[in-house]
Amino acid sequence: MGESDERGRSYETQTCDSHKGNETISIDPCSQSDIDTIRYRRNGEIFSTNPVFNRDLDETLNLNCREAFLPQNRAKVYEAMQKAIEREGPKTHEAKRAFAARRKLRNLESACAREPFEGVMVYCLKRWAR
């Protein structure tokens, strides 16, 4: 598909709705149970534990397209969150759990305005709070 979008990007480098086109996706971004299947690797790749959702993320929405810099930007947020948690957070497991829940996680999950790459931040905090 050699098509390009309004900004001149080739189909291969398009993401989200412009890459999806008219194709239907199974994952519902408003469903918490669907969102809970999403994971992030340190290199910024996004994936789902559900193979159908994983196809939506990787192929249909093209969210791991390195040319669009989404994985690289997620990796930067992931690393920054890990450093912030380690720097600011207490050292015991229980203290880490309280830190994550108290200082960041509730604020991010309850905020009306969403931050770029917020999913990466919430994912890191939830992993740390285990």
N, C-alpha and C positions, 0 to 999 in steps of 0.2 A: 504494500500500500504506500505509494509515494506521495500521498496527500500531505498538505501542510496546513497549519492553522492560521488564524488571522495575524499572528506574530511571525509567521514564516518558519515555524518549527516543523520539522518532519514528523510524520506519524510515530516513528520509532522513539522520538524524544518527548512526545506529548504524554501527559499524565492526567489522572482524574477523569472528569467528564469528557474532556476533548479526546482522550484516548479511548474511553469507553464507548463513545458514540451512542448508538441506540441499543447496545447490548445490555441485557438485564443482569444485575448482580444479586447474589443471594444474601450477602452480608448486609445487615441493617445497622447503619451507624447510630441509630437512636435506641438500639436494643443493648442494654447493659450485658446481657448474656452473650451476645455476639462480640461486643467489645472485649469482654473478658477472655476471649480466645486469642486475642492479638498479643504478640510478643515482639521484642526488638533484640537484635544482636548488637554487640558492641560496635560493629562496623556500620551500624545504622540501617541494616536491612530490616524490613517489617515482614512478619509472617503470621500465620494463624495456625493453631493446633487443629483446626477444622480444614481438611483438604479442599473442600469446596470454597470456603472463604479465602484460603490461601491462593487459590487460582484467581479469585476476584482481585485480591491485593496485588499479586505479582504480574499477572498477565492482562486481565481486563482493565485495571486501573493503572498499571505500569508504575507502581509506587516504589519500585527498586531501581528505577532508571538512573544510572550514574550520571548520564549527560544532563539530567534535570537537577542534579545536585541534592535531591531529596535524601538519599542515604547518607551523604557526607554531612549534611546539616543535622540530621538525626544523630549521627555519631558524635558530633560536637556537643549537642545537648546532652546526650547520654553521658559522655565523659565529664561534662561540667556538673551534672547532677551527682555523679559518683564522687567527684572531688568535694562538692559542697556537703554531701552527707558525711563523708569521712572527716572533713575539716571541722564542721560545725557539730556533728552528732556525737553523742556519748559513745563510749567504747563497748559497753556490755550489750548483749543481745536485747534484753528487756528495755534498756535505755534507748537503743536504736529504734525499737518499735514505737516507743512513746514519742520520740523525736519526730519520726516520719509522720505519725498520725497527727500530732499536735501542730507542728509548724508548717507543713507544706500540703500534705495530702488533702485534708479537709478543705483548705482554701481553694486548691485547684479543682476539686470535684464539685464544690458548691458555687463556684464563680459563674456569673452569668456571661461575662465576656471570656472568650477562650483565647489562650495564648498560642502562638505558632509552636508546633511540635509538642503540645501539651501531653499527648498520649505517651510520648517517650518519658516525660517527667513523671507522670502518674505511674507508669510501669516500673521505673527505677525505684520509686518510693515504696510501692507495694512489695517489690522483691526484697528491699532492704528491711521492710517492717515484718517480714515473715518470722 
